[in-house]
Amino acid sequence: MTESDARRDYRPGPLRHAEARPDGTRWALTFVREFTHSPAALWTALTDPGELPQWAPYTADRDLGTVGPATLTMVDGPDRIELDGTVTRAEAPHVLEHAWGDDVLLWTIEEPARERD
């Protein structure tokens, strides 16, 4: 199986951590998951409009790998709702931050610490 095929077979590991906490006047919701995919493959899944529908409830009018405005289209069955978005951080392949309507999503990709021999 190629890495491209593995991306399409999206299967995250178990949820390691979940937390909801107030952050000023908003709430922050944090999820931590483990993936067998490389950081580059995860980055593509987060930024490539062709990959987003494999796992996300939205798609984008452009690659989200660069800072700037974007239109995110929420997909709910046959219904489509366009929301203005803005990518505010794009540090491939580790940090992606973008607005989705009134919400802000921050994705961080960390490689696991390697065991020493």
C-alpha positions, 0 to 999 in steps of 0.5 A, spaced: 500 500 500 502 506 498 502 512 502 497 515 498 493 509 499 494 509 506 491 516 507 485 514 504 484 509 509 484 514 514 484 510 521 486 514 527 489 511 533 484 511 539 483 518 543 489 519 547 486 526 550 480 530 550 479 537 554 474 543 554 476 549 557 474 556 557 479 561 553 477 568 555 470 569 552 471 562 548 472 555 549 478 551 547 477 544 545 483 539 545 483 532 542 490 528 541 490 522 536 495 518 534 496 516 527 501 511 523 501 516 517 507 521 516 507 528 518 507 530 510 501 525 509 497 528 515 499 535 512 496 533 505 490 531 509 489 537 512 490 542 507 489 539 500 482 540 498 482 533 494 483 530 501 479 534 505 472 530 504 476 523 506 475 525 513 472 533 514 465 535 514 468 541 509 472 542 503 476 548 501 476 552 495 484 552 495 490 549 498 490 551 505 498 550 506 499 558 505 496 564 509 490 568 506 483 567 505 479 561 503 472 559 502 470 553 506 464 549 504 460 545 509 458 539 506 452 536 509 449 531 505 446 534 499 446 541 502 452 546 501 454 552 506 460 556 504 463 560 510 469 565 509 475 562 512 482 565 513 489 561 514 493 565 519 499 560 520 501 555 515 508 552 517 508 545 513 508 540 516 507 541 523 502 547 524 496 549 521 491 555 524 485 557 520 478 560 521 472 556 520 466 561 520 467 564 527 471 558 530 479 557 529 482 551 528 489 549 530 492 543 528 499 541 530 503 535 528 508 532 532 512 526 531 513 521 536 519 521 540 524 515 538 526 510 542 534 510 543 537 503 542 
